[in-house]
Amino acid sequence: MLKDIVEVHPLTNYQLKLRFEDGVEGIIDVSKLVQFTGVFEPLKNLDYFNQVKLSSEWGTVYWDSGADLDPDVLYSYLSKQPIQLKTASIS
């Protein structure tokens, strides 16, 4: 898919409103996608969660703790399209 996120707005209760470069947009409940352990543990604090940032270099959202979310997974969730797996061929 390789669609970049171009806009993010934190909402209540661990939700993010996202917009992708092709216009696909919607609300993701991050608490249903990740467990708040390891690198995601700081996100339990809603004040910290709301400090989400957009990386135009990576095309995704991230937090200073090092946590980020795969834009392909988010796009698939919002667009209801399956993630296309790349296959390698060996000659």
GROMACS elastic network, one bead per residue, 0.5 to 0.9 nm:
[ bonds ]
;  ai    aj funct       b0    kb
    1    71     6  0.89672   500
    1    72     6  0.62525   500
    1    75     6  0.80086   500
    1    76     6  0.84247   500
    1    83     6  0.70723   500
    1    84     6  0.67842   500
    2    59     6  0.86205   500
    2    71     6  0.75187   500
    2    72     6  0.62868   500
    2    75     6  0.88352   500
    3    20     6  0.64656   500
    3    21     6  0.63765   500
    3    22     6  0.73703   500
    3    59     6  0.74387   500
    3    71     6  0.70255   500
    3    72     6  0.69747   500
    3    75     6  0.72748   500
    4    19     6  0.87025   500
    4    20     6  0.56379   500
    4    21     6  0.56497   500
    4    22     6  0.84187   500
    4    56     6  0.77707   500
    4    58     6  0.76936   500
    4    60     6  0.63242   500
    4    71     6  0.67047   500
    4    72     6  0.85383   500
    4    75     6  0.87931   500
    5     8     6  0.75525   500
    5    18     6  0.68014   500
    5    19     6  0.58029   500
    5    21     6  0.60904   500
    5    54     6  0.76604   500
    5    55     6  0.83796   500
    5    56     6  0.78429   500
    5    58     6  0.88965   500
    5    59     6  0.51909   500
    5    60     6  0.53029   500
    5    61     6  0.74418   500
    5    71     6  0.68516   500
    5    75     6  0.85574   500
    6    18     6  0.77204   500
    6    19     6  0.58364   500
    6    20     6  0.53692   500
    6    21     6  0.57370   500
    6    54     6  0.74274   500
    6    55     6  0.85535   500
    6    56     6  0.72269   500
    6    59     6  0.70773   500
    6    60     6  0.79052   500
    7    17     6  0.80029   500
    7    18     6  0.56962   500
    7    19     6  0.50795   500
    7    20     6  0.69896   500
    7    21     6  0.86078   500
    7    54     6  0.71131   500
    7    61     6  0.89545   500
    8    16     6  0.65610   500
    8    17     6  0.56250   500
    8    19     6  0.66636   500
    8    52     6  0.79063   500
    8    53     6  0.75739   500
    8    54     6  0.67396   500
    8    61     6  0.74704   500
    9    15     6  0.86534   500
    9    16     6  0.56753   500
    9    17     6  0.50855   500
    9    18     6  0.67183   500
    9    50     6  0.83088   500
    9    52     6  0.80697   500
   10    14     6  0.75427   500
   10    15     6  0.61201   500
   10    17     6  0.62984   500
   10    18     6  0.88407   500
   10    49     6  0.78210   500
   10    50     6  0.54104   500
   10    51     6  0.79603   500
   10    52     6  0.71000   500
   11    14     6  0.68188   500
   11    15     6  0.50742   500
   11    16     6  0.55618   500
   11    17     6  0.68920   500
   11    27     6  0.86757   500
   11    50     6  0.76744   500
   12    15     6  0.57933   500
   12    16     6  0.81913   500
   12    46     6  0.83934   500
   12    50     6  0.87633   500
   13    29     6  0.77779   500
   13    30     6  0.88388   500
   13    31     6  0.81543   500
   13    46     6  0.75188   500
   14    28     6  0.83553   500
   14    29     6  0.58143   500
   14    30     6  0.55790   500
   14    31     6  0.59043   500
   14    32     6  0.89757   500
   14    43     6  0.83996   500
   14    44     6  0.84268   500
   14    46     6  0.70419   500
   14    49     6  0.70173   500
   14    50     6  0.81269   500
   15    27     6  0.64784   500
   15    28     6  0.54595   500
   15    30     6  0.58535   500
   15    31     6  0.77300   500
   16    26     6  0.82755   500
   16    27     6  0.55350   500
   16    28     6  0.52802   500
   16    29     6  0.65651   500
   16    30     6  0.72532   500
   16    50     6  0.88102   500
   16    52     6  0.88542   500
   17    25     6  0.73187   500
   17    26     6  0.56202   500
   17    28     6  0.64222   500
   17    29     6  0.89908   500
   18    24     6  0.82881   500
   18    25     6  0.54033   500
   18    26     6  0.56173   500
   18    27     6  0.62226   500
   18    28     6  0.74658   500
   18    74     6  0.87586   500
   18    78     6  0.89985   500
   19    22     6  0.82272   500
   19    23     6  0.62186   500
   19    24     6  0.58221   500
   19    26     6  0.67659   500
   20    23     6  0.53908   500
   20    24     6  0.52848   500
   20    25     6  0.61142   500
   20    59     6  0.89299   500
   20    71     6  0.89946   500
   20    75     6  0.76521   500
   21    24     6  0.73609   500
   22    25     6  0.88686   500
   24    75     6  0.78046   500
   24    78     6  0.73316   500
   24    79     6  0.67338   500
   25    75     6  0.85270   500
   25    78     6  0.68282   500
   25    79     6  0.81151   500
   26    78     6  0.60965   500
   26    79     6  0.87373   500
   27    78     6  0.76526   500
   28    31     6  0.88264   500
   28    32     6  0.85255   500
   28    33     6  0.85707   500
   28    74     6  0.75313   500
   28    77     6  0.81010   500
   28    78     6  0.76410   500
   29    32     6  0.57044   500
   29    33     6  0.70617   500
   30    33     6  0.50816   500
   30    34     6  0.62484   500
   30    35     6  0.88544   500
   31    34     6  0.57400   500
   31    35     6  0.68460   500
   31    36     6  0.76649   500
   31    44     6  0.88903   500
   32    35     6  0.78467   500
   34    37     6  0.84020   500
   34    40     6  0.76337   500
   35    38     6  0.85598   500
   35    40     6  0.70319   500
   35    41     6  0.78478   500
   36    39     6  0.78606   500
   36    42     6  0.73828   500
   36    43     6  0.65207   500
   36    44     6  0.61032   500
   37    40     6  0.51787   500
   37    42     6  0.80657   500
   37    43     6  0.88320   500
   37    44     6  0.87854   500
   38    41     6  0.53800   500
   38    42     6  0.83894   500
   39    42     6  0.71805   500
   39    43     6  0.85667   500
   39    65     6  0.64250   500
   39    66     6  0.64248   500
   39    67     6  0.55443   500
   39    68     6  0.89787   500
   40    43     6  0.55254   500
   40    44     6  0.76974   500
   40    63     6  0.89939   500
   40    65     6  0.77041   500
   40    66     6  0.82731   500
   40    67     6  0.57905   500
   40    68     6  0.85408   500
   41    44     6  0.58307   500
   41    45     6  0.83271   500
   41    65     6  0.89498   500
   42    45     6  0.60177   500
   42    46     6  0.88483   500
   42    48     6  0.68672   500
   42    49     6  0.75992   500
   42    65     6  0.71666   500
   43    46     6  0.65118   500
   43    47     6  0.83213   500
   43    48     6  0.59229   500
   43    50     6  0.85041   500
   43    63     6  0.83981   500
   43    65     6  0.87118   500
   43    67     6  0.86642   500
   44    47     6  0.87486   500
   44    48     6  0.77809   500
   44    49     6  0.70084   500
   45    48     6  0.53403   500
   45    49     6  0.61482   500
   45    50     6  0.87178   500
   46    50     6  0.60279   500
   46    51     6  0.87274   500
   47    50     6  0.52821   500
   47    51     6  0.68823   500
   48    51     6  0.52656   500
   48    52     6  0.77077   500
   48    63     6  0.83040   500
   49    52     6  0.59978   500
   49    63     6  0.76845   500
   50    53     6  0.88082   500
   51    62     6  0.89624   500
   51    63     6  0.68665   500
   51    64     6  0.84844   500
   52    61     6  0.65956   500
   52    62     6  0.58297   500
   52    63     6  0.52682   500
   52    64     6  0.82305   500
   53    60     6  0.85234   500
   53    61     6  0.54994   500
   53    62     6  0.53273   500
   53    63     6  0.60712   500
   53    64     6  0.83073   500
   54    57     6  0.88956   500
   54    58     6  0.85450   500
   54    59     6  0.73856   500
   54    60     6  0.59590   500
   54    62     6  0.63651   500
   54    63     6  0.87584   500
   55    58     6  0.53956   500
   55    59     6  0.55880   500
   55    60     6  0.55671   500
   55    61     6  0.59969   500
   55    62     6  0.71162   500
   56    60     6  0.70662   500
   56    61     6  0.88467   500
   57    60     6  0.81794   500
   58    61     6  0.82279   500
   58    71     6  0.88771   500
   59    71     6  0.70145   500
   60    68     6  0.72326   500
   60    69     6  0.66098   500
   60    70     6  0.68436   500
   60    71     6  0.54730   500
   61    67     6  0.86458   500
   61    68     6  0.57480   500
   61    69     6  0.61310   500
   61    70     6  0.82983   500
   61    71     6  0.79237   500
   62    65     6  0.82925   500
   62    66     6  0.69349   500
   62    67     6  0.55789   500
   62    69     6  0.66840   500
   63    66     6  0.58175   500
   63    67     6  0.53884   500
   63    68     6  0.64313   500
   64    67     6  0.71225   500
   65    68     6  0.88641   500
   69    72     6  0.88077   500
   69    73     6  0.79176   500
   69    74     6  0.76126   500
   70    73     6  0.54741   500
   70    74     6  0.65220   500
   70    75     6  0.87422   500
   71    74     6  0.50223   500
   71    75     6  0.59216   500
   71    76     6  0.84276   500
   72    75     6  0.50560   500
   72    76     6  0.60202   500
   72    77     6  0.85375   500
   72    83     6  0.68047   500
   73    76     6  0.51422   500
   73    77     6  0.62014   500
   73    78     6  0.87492   500
   73    82     6  0.88320   500
   73    83     6  0.70629   500
   74    77     6  0.51081   500
   74    78     6  0.62570   500
   74    79     6  0.85037   500
   75    78     6  0.52274   500
   75    79     6  0.58142   500
   75    80     6  0.79709   500
   75    81     6  0.78701   500
   75    83     6  0.85528   500
   76    79     6  0.52741   500
   76    80     6  0.54349   500
   76    82     6  0.56817   500
   76    83     6  0.59527   500
   77    80     6  0.53711   500
   77    81     6  0.71871   500
   77    82     6  0.81963   500
   78    81     6  0.80039   500
   79    82     6  0.86233   500
   81    84     6  0.86902   500
